[in-house]
Amino acid sequence: GRTTGLDWHAISSAASPKLHSFNDWIKTDGYELFGLFFVMMLFKGILVSAAGPAPNYDMQRILATKNPKEASKMSSLVSVVLNPTRYFMVAGLTILALVNFDKLYTGSLTDPDFESILPEVLATYVPVGLLGFLLAGLIAAFMSNFAATVNAAPAYLVNDIYKRYINPHASEKTYVRMSYAASLLIVVIGIAVGFLVTSINDVVLWLTAALWGGYTAPNFLKWYWWRFNGYGYFWGMLSGIAAALLLPALNLDMLQNWPLTENFSMNAFPVIFLISLIGSILGSLLTKREDDKTLKKFYRQVRPWGFWKPVERMVMAEDPSFMPNRDFWRDMFNIVVGIVWQLSLMAFPVFLVIREWKQFYVAVAVMIVTTVILKYTWWDKLKD
């Protein structure tokens, strides 16, 4: 950076071996083709967003609201509250780590361990009182995520499997006990997996890229294709998760190094997504579709886009006054503007921290303009 002295394009021979090694790691970290990486991230992000809220704390927040209007407002408020504050902290800690990398990094020069830098930054540069608040916040964020996931897992295991297929006539007390057992099982499995993990970064990349490839297809189709059913969802999730688990074990060189070098998770996302998509489609077409009553009820309540013409005709035949969703292009416009708006919420804290004032003012201006646009094209048109 211009104001932080982080231009390492040409490190002098007098620089420390750590900085030379760091410069080499940057060249071989798999993100050199950043344009291609960005396109793949955009492709993944659009599909994941179109799939709707994840069935964890995201879904719990949505279901906690009174109506669709409040759910939409809540989602926008999450971005306003989380993005700027999050990236103030991220940018600040990153700058501290980069500027002081030479004395902070104590790991191997041949096998980089970047995960050791953050604890060093916190211990060295964050004052004692503030460090306590920061650690409490990080632990609270972990616990809220952990609790939501642990609470969601028993619901799937007990309601969707045990209650439906194994013991449908059990007492409520039995289901509660099974939920306790399922929660304990999930926690034990998680702890066991944690002992086997050697790199947090690798696991996070696998979860957010490869595993999401298996999650995305069935959750995408459930909103946009009338023929999709529970069997399609099951086989789509199963095939996708199986692919996410098996492909790393196969250690395919093509996925490991193409199109992004040493970035298996992002390279595997399209492959896993395709496998999951095929599983979802075959699982739906080879089984009985949902009954008309369920389809019509869903269509009336959600008014989705996509391939719903057969259901739309059934609903219109019963109720000619029913108004399908005709706001596709306005919604698409709002999505594009919303993406820019969210990016500006993340960009202006970073530019402020690194004191790039021109970019900071541009980001703030973009944020203001997009906020005004969304006020009239989205906020004012929300319906209960």
N, C-alpha and C positions, 0 to 999 in steps of 0.2 A: 504494500500500500504506500501511497505517496507520503502520508503523514506518520506512518508507523515503521518505516524502514524495512518493509518485508519483501522487497524486490530481490528474489533469489535466482533470477535467470542466469546470472553469471557470478557464482560464488568464487571469491578469490582463493588462491592457493593457501593463504594464511588462515582461512577459516578452519574451524574445528572439524574433526572427522564426523561428528554428529550432524553438522549442517550439510556436509557433503553427502552423507548417507540419506538424510532427510530429502535432499533434492533428488537423489536417485529414486527414492521410494515414490515420490510424487510422479515421476515419469513412468513408473511401472505399477501404479495402484489400480489400473483398470478403468480410470476415468479420464484418460487422455483424450479420447474421442467424446468430448463433453456434449457436443451437439447431438450425436446419436444417442448418448445416454439420456439427454433431456427429452428427446422424442419418445424414447421408450418409457420414461417416467410419465410423460404426458398421456401416452396411450394407456398405460396401466391406471393412472389416476382417473381418467375419464370413465373407464370401465368400472373401477371400484366405486366411484361416486354414483354412477348410474345404478349400481346394485343396491343402493339405499344404505341406511344405517347398519353397521355391523351388529350382529345379535349378541351384544354384550352391554357395556355401559352406554354406548351410543343409543341402542334401542331402548334401554331403560329410561334414558332421559326423554326420548320421544314419547314413550308410553305414559310418562308421568305428567304430560301436559293435558289440558282440557280438550283441545280441539286442534285441527290442522293449522289454524292461524297462529295459535300460541306455539305450536311445535316449530313452525318456520321462524318465528321471532326468536325463540330460544336458540335455534341453531345459529342464527346470525350473531346473537349475543355471545355465544361461545367463541366465535372468531374474534370479536371485538375485545373480549376480556383476555383470551389466552395468547393470541398471536403476538401483539406488541410486547407484552411483558416477557413472554417466553424468549423472543429473539433479542431483547435487551440483554438478558442473561447469557444466552448462547453466544452472542457477538462479543460481549465483554470477556467471558471466560476464554473464548477462542483467541482473542487478541492477546490476552495475558499468556496463554500457552505458546503462541507463535513467537511473540517477542522474546520470551524467556526460555525458549525451547532448549537452548544449549545447556543451561544449568539445571533445567527441570527434568529432562529425560535421562533416566538412568538404566534403561533397558538395553537389549541387545542391538548391535549395529547391523547384524545380518538377518535377524528375525524380528522386525519391528513390533513393539507392543504399545500401540497408541493408547490403549485403555488405561495405562498406568499414569498418563499425563494429567487427567482431570483431578484425581485425588491429590496430586502434587500441587496443582494450581490452587485448589481449595485450601489445603493445609498451609500453603506459603503466603498467599496474598489476600485471603478473606479474613477480616478481623474476627476475634473469638466470638463476640456476641452475634454478629451477622452470620458467622459460619453456623452457629446453632440453629438460627432461623432457616438458613438455606438447607441444611441437612434435614430439618423437620419438614420443610416443604417437599423435598425430594422423597422422603420416606412416606409422607402423606399421599403424594401422587402415586407412588408405588402401591400403597395399601388400597387406595380407592380403585385402581385398576385391578389389583389382585382380588379384592373382595367381589367386584362385579363379575369377574371371570369365574371365580369359585362358586358364586351364587347362580350363575347362568348354567354351568355344567350339570349340576344335579337336576335342574329343570328338564334338560334334554334327556338325561339318562332315565330319570324316574317317569316323567310324563309321556315321553315319546317312545320309550322302549319297555320299561318295566310295567307301567300301568296299561299300556296299549296291547302288548303282546304276551307278557309273562303272567301278570296277576291283575287282571282288570277289575276284579271285585273285592280287592283288599280294602281294609278300613283306612281312614285318613291317618290314623296313628301309624299304621304300617308304612304309608307313603312318606310320612315325616321322618321315620327312622331310616328308611332307605335313602332319603335326601341327606341325612347326616352321614350315613356310610359312604354315599357317593362323594360328598364334599371331602371327607377324610381321604378317600382313595385318590381323588384328583390332587390334593395337596401332597400326599406321599409320592405320587408319580412325578409331580413337579419338582419336588426336592431331589428325588433320585436323578432326574434328568439334569438338574442344576449341577450336580457333582460331576457329571460327564462333560459339561460344556467347557471348552477351552478358550473360546473367544465370544464375547458378548456381541461384537460387531457381526460376526458370521451368523449367529442365531437371529439377530434382529433383521439382517438382510434376508435370511431364509423365510422368516415369518412375514415380513412386509412385501416380499417380492414373490418368491417361489410358492409359498403356501397360499398366498392370496390369489394365485392363479387358479387353484382348485376351488377356492371360495367364490370367486367372482362370477363364473359362468352361470351356475344355478341361481344365484341371487339376482343376477341381471335378468335372466329369462322370466323369473316369476312375475315381474312387473310388465313385461312387454309382449308376452306370447300367451294367447288364451289356452293353447293346448297343453301347456306345461302343467304337471301335476306333482303329487308328493313322491311318486316313484322316480320321476325325472330328477327331482331335487336330491333324493337319496343317492341315486347312481351317479349324478353329477358330482356331488360332494365326495363320494367314496372314490371314484376314479381320479378326481383331482388331488385329493389328499394322498392316495396311493402313489400317484405319479410324483408328488412333491417329496415323498419319503424314499421312493425307489431310485429316481433319477440321480440324486447325489451319490448313492451307493454304486451306481454303474460307472461313475467317474468318466463320463464321456468327454473327450478332449474338445470336441466341437462346441459343446455347451459351455465348457470351462473358459474358452478363449475366443468365442465368436458370438456376436459381433464385438462384444466388449471383452478386453483382455482381463483374465483373472476375476471375472464377475459372473459366477455361475447363476446366482439367484435371479439377476435381471435377465440373463440370456435364457433361462429356463421358463420365465413367466409366460411367453407366448405359447410354448410347447405344452406346458401344464394347462394353460387356459383352453387350448384346442382339445386336449384329451378330455378335460372336464366338460367342455361344450358338447362333444360327441356323446359322452356318457349321459348328459342331461337330455339331449334330443332323443337318443335311442330309448332311454328309460321312460320317456313320456309317450313316444309313438308306439312302443310295444306293449303298453299297458292301457287300461281303461281311463278315459279322461274324467275330469271332475264332473259332477252332475250339474244340470242346468241351473238349479236353484242357487248353488254355491257360486257359480260363475256370474250369474246375474247380480247377486248381492254384492260380490266384490266389485263388479264393474260400476254399479250405482254409487258405491261408497268412495271408490278411489278415482274413477274416471281416468284411467291410465291412457298413455299414448301407446303406439305400437300396433301389433297385429291382433286386434280385438273385434274385427268386423262381424264375425258370426255372432258373438255375444251382443254386440251393439244392435244388430238387427233384432235379436230376441227381445232386448230391453225396449227398443223403440216400438216393437209390435205391441207390447203390453202397455207402454206409456209413451204415446207420441209427443208429449210435452217435455220429455226428458232431453236435457241438453248435454251432448257429449263434450269432451274437452277439445275446444277448437283453438286453444292458445299456444299451440306448439311453437310457432315462430317467436312469439313474445317471450316464452319461457327460454328458448334457445338464446335469444338476445340477452336475457337477464343472466343466464349461465355464463356467457362470455364476459359480460361486465362484472359479474360476481367473482370470476377467476382473477381478473385484473385488480379488483378491489381487495381481495384477500392477499394477493401478492404485494400490494402496496402496504398493507398492514404489517407484513413481514419485512418489507424492504426498508421502511423509514427508520425503524430502530437500529438496524445494522449500519445504515449510512450515518446516523447520528453518532453512534459509538465510535466509528472510524473517522468521523469529522469530514466526511465528503459532503460539503454543504450543498453543492449544486444538485447532486443526486438526491440528497435529503429533501430539498425543496420541491424537486420534481415529484418524488414519491408522495409527499404530503399533498401536493396539488392534484395528483392523480386520485389519491384517496378521497379528497373532498369532491371532485367532479363525479367519480363513480358512486359515491354515497348519495349525492343529489339525484343522479339518474335512477338509482335503485329505489329511492324514496318514491318517485312517481311511477316507475314502471313495474315495481314489485311490491314494496311495502303497502302502498295505498290500495293495491288490488288484491290483497290477501283476503280470503274468504273463510268463514267458519265452517 
